[in-house]
Amino acid sequence: MANRLRSKAAQMFHIQMSHYHKVSKLFQPVSQAPKYAIKKKDESSSISQKLMTELGALHPRSNGMYALLPLGLRALEKLNKSIDEEMSYIGAQKIALPILTSGHLWKKTGRWKSTGPELLKVKDRHEKDFVLSPTHEESVTDMIAGMYPLSYRQFPLKLYQISTKIRDEMKPRFGLLRCKEFVMKDLYTFDSSEAGAAETYEEVNNAYLRIFRKIGIPFLRVAGACGNIGGSVSHEYHFHADIGEDILWICQSCGEGTNSELITEDSQMNCHTCGGVLKKVMGIEVGHTFLLGRKYSEPMGAFYQDLQGKPQPLHMGCYGIGVSRLLAAAVEVLSTKAQMKWPLAFAPYKVCIIGPKKGSKEWAAVSWQDSLASVLSQNLGLGDDIIVDDRSTLTIGKRVLEAKNTGYPFVVIVGKKACEAVPQFEVIDNDKEEVQVLTQLETLNFVKKHCL
């Protein structure tokens, strides 16, 4: 009896470990008549918006607000995980702040008025003012202020969250690139000295460089305006795209860049570092860092206790990544007008396996469909990253087209060659648009090389 129970437990463990997903069960409402052409830059839609909605990764709920469907949410969660890893590496600790922030805190810093109509304000039943927070400088600084006395030994302190933010956007457009409700990673750092804050600023910016390099899309880091957030130093991270709303000037010699907001009519259109010629490009901002100094800590009373036991204001920094915007920006940059493409780093599924059509000559090789999926999932450790298009009533060609449009980085086809004495499979690399015919071992090695 005990042996039978152990055997059953082992079988259940094997089934769990070799789990993979099936297209037949995927909630992916696809538009029947997509129109991908974009006529003008100022239209309210973009390539990423069209593809993500028409191919079932995103669904509009109202003007400027969207539901992330399973494909879109899987990609977002992978991106969050990648950010979490880098935040952990620099010693940042994750928190969760309420989306509602008391209005009196925003009045204390002056941003209640200076932020403008994009700040969505509400009153509760007691007529108290609240803000549906687009960012949380006031909230987190007030929290730290309430914990005095904090010793100088506790710094630097790095607190971050990945959460929904609200902005009452006057003209939402381009899907997740400019919307009312979005997901942002916001990090707030506290140091006991100006020099310490500057050191932390460089450390966080280096983490940002690693995050964007992992994504694998060329990006630009430029000097930015501090704007309503405030502070003395600011840098922005952009993906170069014609649909971008920021004008950037990039040095053709050293690569140093500046947002046009920092360039006046009297500015020399040459790089101030090397004298190289500046080139104008458009960018989608996906990250922003600020060295805040005491802008928030002094008015909010966020102090620490120095060596002499005296209260001193903390030096702060704040650092944002527009996670949902980054998701859409990546699709915007990589995709064609007809095919959605994801970075491998956060593609919803890395490999799609397409089996033969039922009743066809290739149907004899159908067992390879599940066999390959199990080996890739369990033996190679791809686990949850495999999806099988098991819709056997459809032709292989139709399913391959859908797989390409959906943006799976790699597609493995169990077709005619899988019936040969030495079975072979077509492997499609959607990024390079290359097709190879490989044996089972070669297929496994190919996926291992590119996906792990």
Buried (B, 14 or more C-beta within 10 A) or exposed (E): EEEEEEEEEEEEEEEEEBBBBEBEEBEBEEEEEBEBEBEEEEEEBBBBBBBBBBBBBBEEEEEBBBEBBBBBBBBBBBBBEBBBEBBEEBEBEEEEBEBBBBBEBBBBBEBBEEBEEEBBBEEEEEEEBBBBBBBBBBBBBBBBBEEEEBEBEEBBBBBBBBBEBBBBBEEBBBBBBBBBBBBBBBBBBBBBBEEBBBEBBEBBBEBBBEBBEBBEBEBBBBBBBBEEBBBEBBBBBBBBBEBBBBBBBBBEEEBBBBBBBBBEEEEEEBBEEEEBEBEEBBBBBBBBBBBBBBBBBBBBBBBBBEEEEEEBBBBBBBBBBBBBBBBBBBBBBBBEEBBBBBBBBBBBBBBBBBBBBEEBEBBEBBEBBBBBBBBBBBEBEBEEBBBBBBBBEBEBEEBBEBBBBBBBBBBBBBBBBBBEEEBBBBBBBBBEEEEEEBBBEBBBEBBBEBBE
